[in-house]
């Protein structure tokens, strides 16, 4: 059978690659065409567009790139129409994917949403579009099932979180080899800095992270460089002794004592790898003002949202300044603050369910596609 998958960010590329492997395990003759990244291509998908060409952060950034966005939407529709997939699969990336979903449903394609839009966070009215345009929803967060089913009467399949699979597939850490390979100090513990995967995040958040480094001379700070960004984009910020390591975020976290993490999927990845963290977020003034009026959540990190309480500290916008960040980091390096986070991480894993999310979603998608 033929499958068309659309992911628009680095996290979607990761989960899409595992989904592709799951589909191929149940349909060895699967013909898979995809929007995503290197991981999806390596898993066996034919890559149409890389997420580097698609991901824009902030309302003003989106407005500036509207012509390119509309060109991509038009091309995507034509490509789907030529390919004629048995299953059209959306992964997150709701601004783009929900536009395609409406057209796809009107044109008779079977639609599946894996990693459903976060309508529980903002613009809940989009639930009407999901009910109209999506045949099957595969939820990965425990509170999404009651949100869709009890509040809105839309059945969903809860498959668990795919990050569980990603974490369990990692090789055992080898601290000495990791430090030697990356020219790190063999003795000092590592502070991991995860400033995000977009250029705008690097510009807004990394300077604040770097400003606290001099206060922690007993630790070595290592920046997780995103594969979607060139090393040159980090160079202006490497003036205080930090080391840049690109495309090794998971190994870095496996060897980190603590982390400063930009809000997003990385907060959950950091928690699942058992690393105490401080969550950071800072955007443009206009984008932030719009977001605070649209998003009606008490927390911004997935860790706190899933646990429904503050497990990890969040420093947002004007609160993200060096003095507060240094104090929050100091609190998780040792003592009760650190132990509290680590204990909560164990409870978090239980809430997310066991491994096999990608396999469950793939099996359901293949079976539904065979029924048509």
C-alpha positions, 0 to 999 in steps of 0.5 A: 500500500501507499502512505504519505506522511507529513512532518514539519519539525525535528521532533516530527522527523524522529517520530515519523522515522519510527512510524515508518519502521513500524509500517514497514514491519507490518507492510513490507511492500509499503511505498512511503512518500514523506515531508520530514527530515534525514531520519525519515529518509533513512528509515525508508521514506522518499523525502519530498521536502525537508523540515528546514524549509518549512519551520518558522517560529513566531507570528511575525516570522510566519507572516514574512514567509506566507508566500513560501508557505502557500507555495508549499501547500499548493505543491503538497496537494498536487504531490498527494493527488499524483501519488494517490496514497491509501493513507495520508498521515499527519504528524503534529505541525498543525498550521500546515497539516490541518489545511491539507487535511481539509482538502484531502478529506474533500478529495476522498483521502483517508486521513490519520493524525499521529501526535494530534494538534495541541488544541487543548493548549490554544484555539480549541475551536480547531476541534471542529476541523479535526472532527470534520477532516480527520478519520483517526486520531492517535494520541500520545499524551494521557490527558488527550484521550479524555479531552477529545472523547469526554469533552468533545465526543471524538474517539481517539486511540491512545498509543503512548508516547513515542519518546519512550521508544526513542529513549529505550533504543539508546546505547548505554552511556560511556562517559570516558569515550563520550568526553574523549570523542568531544574533547571535553574535560574528563573530570568536571560534570556537564551542564547541557544547554539546549537552546532550541532548533530554530535560529530565532530561539538561539538568538533570544535564549542562548545569550541568557544561558551563556550569561550564567556560565561564569557562576559555575566554574566547577562545571563544563557547559556544553551546547546541544547544536541542532542538526537543522542549524549550521555551526556558524550560527552558534559562534557569536555565543561561544565566548565564555568557554562553552563547547558546541556539540552538534547532532548529539543531543541524546548522548549529551543528556545521557552524560549531563548532570543538569540542563537548561532547556528551551520549552518544547519536546526537549523538556520531556526528552530531558526528563525521560533521560533523568536529567534535572532541568530548568525550562526556558522560553523567550520570544519576540515581544509581539509574538509573546503578547499574541501567544499569551492571549491565545494559550490558556495553560498554567504551564508551558513544559510538557513535564509540568502539563502531564504531571499537572503540577510544577515539577520543573521550574519555568522561566518565561519571557521577562523572567528569563534573566541571568540572576533568576536562571542561575538561582534555579540552576543552583537549586537542581545541582544537588539537594532537595530540589534535585531529588524532587525532580528525579522522583517526579520523573519516575511518576511521569514515566508511569503516566506515559505508559509503556513502550511501543507507541510507534508500533501501535500507531503503525499497526492501526494505520495499516489495518484501517488502510486494508479495510478500505 
